[in-house]
Amino acid sequence: MSFIDIEKGNQNNYTSKIRIDKKKDIVEKIIDYGEYSDELFKREIYWLTILHDTDIVPKLKSCNPITHTITMNWCGDILSEDNKPDNLYEQLFNINLILLKNNCFYNDWKAGNLLVKDNKITLIDFGWCPRIIEDYSCDKEVKTQLTEKPSGNYFKDIFKGQLMSNVKLLDLNKDWQQVRPTLNKVGDYFSITGYQDYNISKIKIVPISDNIKTKLSLMKSTIQSDILGKTISDIGCSNMFFGFLSYFYGATNVIGIDLDTDYLKQNNHLINQLLMKNVSCENINVVDYKTPADTVFAFAIIHWIYSCSGFLGSLENVVKHLKSITNKCLYVEWIDPSDDCISAMLHHIDFNKDLTKQDYNKEDFVKYLQDNFSSISYLGVSKQSGTREIYRCLT
C-alpha cells in the first residue's frame, strides 16, 4: 500500500500515527499513549462498533490489539473553510443527536476531528469518550485508570459558543416590531387588536379580523374535537386567539409562546382579568420550547424559526421540531417565499443564508410533513394572496 504518514495528537510525548492510502480508501491509526494505549485502543473499537450503522464514523475494517492498530476506511480531509459543507451546522446537529441516542459522551469537539468527503462530515477520535452514564470502562469492556466525570453538555456549549457564533438573530423587541397590541374594556368584554383582532369576555371569544376568521373556517370540521379534553400549545401566539379559543372549547391546559413582550404582557393581563384557569403565556423562543402538547397551533411561525428570530437551519429541522412537541395533532401554516411579509418586508429566510440548508420551498415542506406525520390534510388557502396555506397533521 502507498501510505502517507501523519503524526496526530502529540501530547505528553505520546503520539498517534495516522497512515493514509487514498487510492485504496484505507486509513491506519496506530495508538501510542504509553500506559493509556490499551484502553484508548479498546475505547476506539467500542465506539466504532456501536456507531457502525449510523454513518457518522469511519467503517472499522480490522484491528490489532498487540500493536494497537486500527484500520478504517478513509473519510476525507480535515474540516476547513475550503471544504466546509453548506449544511455543516445541520450535519453537526444531527451527529450530536445520534451520539446522545447511543449514550456517547463525545468530549473532543474540534475541527481536527471532523473529516469532509463529498460534502459529508465524519467524526473521528473516540479514545477518550465515555458513555453518558459516566462509565469510562464502556460497560466493563475496558480496564481503565480514568475516574473523572463528564461535566455539563459539552456539545451544547461548543455548539452555542463556537459553531453558532456566526448566527445573527432578529430581536423582536428591538430590531423590528409588528403592529402593537391594544386592549380596551367595552362593557362586559375586552376589544383586542394587533396581529389578531377579536372580542373576548368571560364566556366567549368572537373573531374580528379576516386572518383568524379564514383559519377558523378552514378548520371548522375538526378543530373542536382536536381541542376538547386536550392540552394545547399556541406557538408564536401574538394575541393568542387560538390559545384563548381552546380554553373556551374545553382544553385541559393551554400555553401560549411568544417573544414580543408587549403581546405577552397583554395576554397575561387578559388571563388574570378573565380568571382563566390552566392558561398561561410565556416568553420562550419556539426553537427552545420542548414541552409536547396534544394539539399544537403553529401559524405564521415557520419562516421565523427557520433562520430569523430563531435558528433551526433548515425547513427539515423546523418540521422535526414541530413534530417533537406534538402528541396528536399539528395545525401548521405554510408561508411562501413570495408572501409580502417575506419578500417585501423582513426577508426572513435570507437571515444567516450561508448557514442554512436552503430547503425553504413548498415541495420540501410537504415532503417533510409526510416523513414525520402519519397523516396530513391540506385544508386550504389562509391568505387572499394565496401565499399561505393551512395543513392538519396527525402523529
Secondary structure by P-SEA (a helix, b strand, c coil): cbbbbbbccccccbbbbbbbbccccbbbbbbccccaaaaaaaaaaaaaaaacccccccccccccccccbbbbccccccccccccccaaaaaaaaaaaaaaaacccccccccccbbbcccbbbbcccccccccccccccccccccccccccccaaaaaaaaccccccbbbbcccccccccbbbbbbcccbbbbbccccccccccccccccaaaaaaaaaaccccccccccbbbbbcccccaaaaaaaaaacccbbbbbbccaaaaaaaaaaaaaaccccccccccccccccccccbbbbccccccccccccccccaaaaaaaaaaacccccbbbbbccccccccccccccccccccccccccaaaaaaaaaaccccccccccccccccbbbbbbcc
